[in-house]
Amino acid sequence: MEIEREKALEYAKNNNQLFLEELITFSSIPSISTDPEYKTDVERTAQWVADKFSYLGLDNVRIFPTEGHSVVYAESLKAESAPTILIYGHYDVQPAEPLDKWESDPFKPQVREHNLYARGATDMKGQVAATIDAVEAIVRTGSLPINVKFIIEGEEEIGSPNLGKFIEDHKDLLACDFALNPDTGMVAPDLPTITYALRGLAYFEIRVYGPNQDLHSGVFGGTVHNPGQAICELVAGMHGENGRITLPDYYDKVQALTEKERAEIARLPKDEAWYLEHTGAPALWGEGEFSPDERTGGRPTLEVNGLYSGYIGEGGKTVLPAYAMAKISCRLVPDQHPDEVYKQLKQYMQENAPPTIRWEIIQMVGSPPSISDRNSPWAQAYLKAAETVWGVRPAFKREGGSVPVVTDFQQTLGVDVVNMGFGLPTDNMHGPNEKLELPNWYRGIDALIHFFFNLAEQNDR
């Protein structure tokens, strides 16, 4: 098997330029899932992925329509008695605005100083391409030592509204030993990273009502409670000292970080200075007994994402508004659940909202947190692969963001998930001048080749 491994690695090295050219083609298609104007481009991208699978000789290549954008599937199940890996990815991208902040056209990819600049280059067309390229290197020089299934969706950037149902409806087709999610990243180009926990999300809109219409603030101010003031007071009260959240029972089910986890997190090269440099904030804030990385990965949050009330146009207008709104998101950690947080938020409002207003809470998006086994054979196989390529033991980290598909795989398919990727914090994901660092990407392809062979060798023992 070592000879086959070396052949595949040599093929990848000799075809780096070809892989890059294909990624440039892939990234040039504006597969913006949120804008109906780009629906044809999204469909064209799904077809591009399916055509690539067919070109590699994968079996059962199919494009499954959904109520939104399509899911692309392919498989290779010829490795008898070997484990089956389900590889996830998404081919849709964020809108490119503001266009005037880009140094080059977001859908005319450019290579500058060892970086590929394009919308979707790092999130996540580069990551999808790396998994496909690793498979190509193996099948062009031999045969896959494991069984592989691909599921590449087109709606991740709009919350994957149809993916959960697709997974539920196709459990037999997607049956596997474990899943690989390359939609996370690395904390630094010289430190490969395995993300073993992802925070969940609970998103709400709070609406506060006062008078039945906007009023003259001089005539009625001081006698009618201003909904804008009321919502500010309520939102401010959702945090207490040291940044702790005051919703009733909010921390009751929060899993405490173990000493081992805290030691792993301490390996990450992101101290307070790193956060200040990358945010421009004058100072950090939050639970002082936890490090910044512990706060962003292992602790729950409650954030104000938007506030609205009254007149916000140019100039002045002396109005006492009839209505105010706050958008609130909570990032959740194991073992919190979005529905329980909704009840906690509702109880907070019942206990704290004054009788001078009316209010309602709209429960919008929710996804549970996830946690994976750092000691699973799958995680250990990738740890060994990454260490072989980068020459350093990978770091384990908790991710502050949410990837709902991980929970779907765990709960619906009953399998563990390995979360990894090659994107960097400096890649401007979702922002102008999104990029992918190419030397790191090439190393990622090599790591995936090692990973697949490591899985097969583990199975042979």
N, C-alpha and C positions, 0 to 999 in steps of 0.2 A: 504493500500500500504506500510505502514511502516513495517508491519510484513514481507512482501515479500522482502523489502530492507534488513532487518536484516538477513533473511535467506541467501540471496545471499552473503552478506558480510561474514557470518560465513562459507559458502562453500568456498569462496576464501581463507580465513584464513586456513582452514583445508586442502586445496589442494595446498598450496604454493610450496611444494616440487614437486608435480606432474607437476605444471606449469613450474617450473624450468627445470625439466627433459625434457619436451617437447621443451622448448626453446633451450636447449643444442642440441637436435636432429636437430631442425630447423637450428641452427647456424653452425652445422657441415657440411652442404651441401655447397660446394664452388660455389655459384651462381653468378659468376663473369660475368656480362653482356657484358663487353667490349671485352672479349677474346673469339673468336669462339671455342677455344679448350674446353671451359667449357659449351658449348651449351646444352649438355645432362644433366649436373648438374643443369642448369637453368630450364630446362623442368621438371626435377625431383622435384625441389623446388616448382614450380607451382602446380604440382600434390599433393605435401605434403599439401599445403594450401587448395586445393580443397577437399582433403580427410578429413581434419580437419573440414571444413564447413559441409561436409556430415555427419560426425560423430556427430555433434551437432544438426543435424536434420534441418538445414537451407534448404530453397527451391531454386529451379532453379539454382543449382550450375553448373557453366559452365566454361570451359577454352576456351577463345577466342584466336585463333591464330592471329598474326599480321605479318607484313612484317619482324619484328624482333622477340622479345620474347613475350610470351603470357600474356594476362590479365585474371585474375581469378575474377569471379563474383559470388555472392550469395546474398540471400535476405530472410527476414522474414517480411511479410506484414499482420500479423494477428491482429494487434492492431487497432481496428476500431476507426476512428475519431482522432487518435493520429498522431503526427508529424512523418515525415519520414526523417531519417538521412542517408546520404551517407558517408560512412567511407572509406577514401583513405589510401593506404599504398603501399610500394614497397618491393619486396622480393629479389631484386638483390643487390649485394654488390660491393664495390671497390676491385681492385686487392690488394693482401696482401703485395707486395714488399714495402720496402726491408725486406726480410725474416730474415736476420741475426740480425735485430733489435728487433725481437719478443722474449720474454722470454719463450713462449710456442707456439706450433703449432697453427696458426690462425684458422685452421679448426678442431682442437681437443679442444673444449672449456674447460677451466679450471676455477674453482671457487677458488679465493684466496682473503682472507680478505674481504668477503662480496661483492666481485666484480666478475662478469662473464667476462672472457677475451676471445674474439673471434672476428674475422672479421664479421662485421654486427651486433654485439650484441646491439649496441646503434643506429646504422644507417642501416636499421631501424627495424630489425627483432624483437628486444625487444619491440618496440613500436607497431608493428603489433600484436605480441603475446598478449600484454596487452589488446588491444581492443577485441580480440577473447576470451581471458580468462574472461573478464568482462561479455561478452555475455554468455559464458558457465556457469558462476556462477548463472546467472539469469535464464537461461532455465532449468538448472538442479534442481532448487528449486521452479520453478513456470513458468511464461511466460513473454516474453518481453513486457514491458508497452508501448513501442514505436515501430515504424516500422524501420527496419534496412536494408540497402543495403551496400554491400562491393564491392569495386573495388581495387584490389591489382595487381599492374603492375610489370613488370620485366625489365624496361629500364630506371629507374630514374637516375641511375649513369652514363648513357650515354646521358642524356638530354631529355629523354622521346620523341624520335622522332616520335613515332606512337600513342602516347596517345591522342593528340589533335584531330586527325582524328577519333579515336575510340569514344571519347566523342561526337563529332559531329554526327557520324553515329548512336549512340545509345542514343540520347537525351531522347527518351520516356522511355527506360529501366532505365535510370539513374535519372529520374525525382524525385525531393526530395524537402523538405522544406529548408534544409541547408546541408552543408557538413562539415565533421570533418577531419582535417588534423593533425595527430599526429606526423608529421615529423619536428617539431621544438624542443624546449627543455626548460630547466630551467636555470636561471642564477646562482642558488645556490641550494644545496639540501634541504635547509629549506625555500625556497621562490618559490612557484609554479608560473608559468609564462604563460601568454596568449600573443601570438605574433599577433598583430593586423595589422601589415604592413610588407611587404616583398619588398626588392628592386628588380627591374628588371635588365636585363642584355643586353648590346649591345657589341658584341665582333667582333673585326676587325683585319685584317692583313694589314699592310702598307708595300708596297714594293717600294724601291727606286733603280733606275738603273742609271749607269754612262757610262763608256766605254763598248764596246761590249765584252770585256773579261778582266780577271785580268791582271794588268799591273805591270811592274817593278817600285817599288816606288821611286827608285833613278832616273830612266830615265824620268818618267812622273810626279812624285810628285811635287806639286807646280804649275802645269799647267793644270791638270785635277782634277775636284772637286771629292773628295773621297766620295762615297755614304755612307760609315760608319760614317764619320764626319757629312754629311748632315742630316742623319736620327737622329743622336744624338741632333743636333741643333733644328730640328723640334720637336722632342719629348720633349726636355727641355722647349721649348716655349709653350707647352700646359698647363703649370702651371705658374701662376704669383705670386705676393706677397701673403703671408698667405695661400698658397696652393690652391688658387682659380683657377678654370679651365678657360682657355682663349678661348675656342671654341665660335664662335659667337652665341649669344642668348641662351647659354647653360642653364642659370638659369631662363629664362623667364617664364617657366611653373612649376617651382618647388614650391610645396605647402609649405608654411611657417609653422613651428611648432607652435602650439598654446601654450599659457601659461599653460593650463591644461596638455597638452602632456609633456611639459618640466618638470612639477612637477612630473608626473608619472615616466618619465625617470630618474629623480633625485633619485627615490627610489631604483634604481638598485645598487647593491653593487659592482660597477665596476668603481673605480676612476682611476686617472692616474697611481697610484702605481700598481693597478691590471693589467693594460695593459702592463706596463713595466715588471712586473714579468712574465707574460704569453707570452711575445714576445722576451724578451732578448734584445730589442732595447735600445740604450743608451739614447734616449729621444723621446718624441712623436712629431708629426708633423701634420699640417693641420690648418683648420680654427679656429683661436684662440677664436673667440666669441662663439664657440659651445663646449660643453663638449665632451669627447671621445665617450660616448654612443650616443650622438646626431649626431656626425659625422658618426659613423658606421651604424646608422639606419635611420636617417632622412635627410641626406645630400647625394648628388650624388658624384661620384668619377670618376677619370680616372686613370687607373693603367697600367704600363708597365709590361706585363706578360712574355716577352721574347724579346731578342735582338740577331741578328745574322748578321755578316758580315766578309768577308775575311777568314783569316787562324786562327783557334782556336785550333790547335793541339799542341803537345809538341814541345818545341824549338821555333826558330824564322824562319820567312819567310817574306822577305821584299816585300810585295805585296800591290798594290793599288787595292782594290776589285772592281769588276764590279757591285756588287749587295749588298744590305743591306735590312734587314727586321725587323720589330717590331710588336709584338703582343700586342694589346691594348684592355683592357676591361673597360667598363663603367658600374658602378652600378647606377641604375636609381631609382628615387623616384617619387611618384605621383606629377604631371601628365605628366611626360616625356614619350617619346615613342622611341623605338630603331630606327625606320625609320627616325625620325626627327634628332636624334643624328648623324646618318650616313650623313645626309645633312650638319649638322654643322661641322662635321669632314672634309668633302669634301671641304666646303667653307674655312676652316682654311688652308688646304693644298693649295688650289688655291691662297690664299692671301699671303702665307708665303714660299712656296717651291721656291727655286731659279731656274732660267732658265737653270742652268748648269746640271740639273738632269731630269730624267723622273720618274713618280711615278704612282702608282695605289693603290686603297683601295679595299680589298676584305671583303665584309660584310658576316660574318660567322653566329654566333648564336645570337638570339635576343628574349627577352621576356619582356613584360611590367611589371611594378611594380603593386602591389596590396595593397589595404587597406580595412579593415573590420570594421564593426560597433561595437565599444566597448560596446555599450548599447543595443545591440540586445538581445532578450530573450534567444538566444542560448548561447551567450557569458556570460550572467549573470547566466545561469544555471550551466555552468562549473565553473565560479567564486565561486559560492556558494558551489559547490561540493569540489573544491580544498581547500577552506577555512575550510570546515568541516574536511577534512583529515589532512591537515598540521597545522591547527590552526592559520593561518595567512592569511590576505587578499592577494590574488595573485597580482603580478606586471604585468602591461601592458608594452610591449616593442615593439620596431621596430627592425626587423631583418635585418642584413646587407646582408645576402645571398639571393638567389632566389629560389623559388619553383614554376616553371611554371604552374603546375596543378592548383594552386589556381586561377590564372587568367583564365584558361580554365573553371573552375567551375563558376566563376563569369560572364564571358562573354558569354559562350555557354549555360550553364544551367540557368543562371540568378539568382543564389542563393548566399547568403553570406557564409563565411567560418570561422570556429573557428579553429585557429592554436594553438596547444599545444603539449606537449610531456614531457618526463622525462629524456632525455639525459642531461648531464652536460658539461660545458666547459672543464672539466678535463678528459673527456671520450676518448680522442684521436681519435675522429671520422676521418676516412680516413687515419689515421697514424698507426704506429706499436703499438701493445699492446692496441688496441681498447678494451674498457670495458663498462660494464653496472653496475651501483651501484644497487645491488639487494634490499636493504631495500627501496630505493626510488621507484624502479619498483613495488614492492608490494603495496606501497602507491598509485602509479598510477592506478593500477587495481581497488583498492577501490574507488578512485576518479571517475573513469569511471562508476562504478556501481552507485554511487550517482548521477552522471551526467544524466544517463539514467532515473532514477526515478525522478529526478528534472524536466526533460523535460516533463514527463507525468503529474506530479503534476501541472506544469504551465498550461498545456493544459486543466486540469480539472477545473481550476478556472473560 
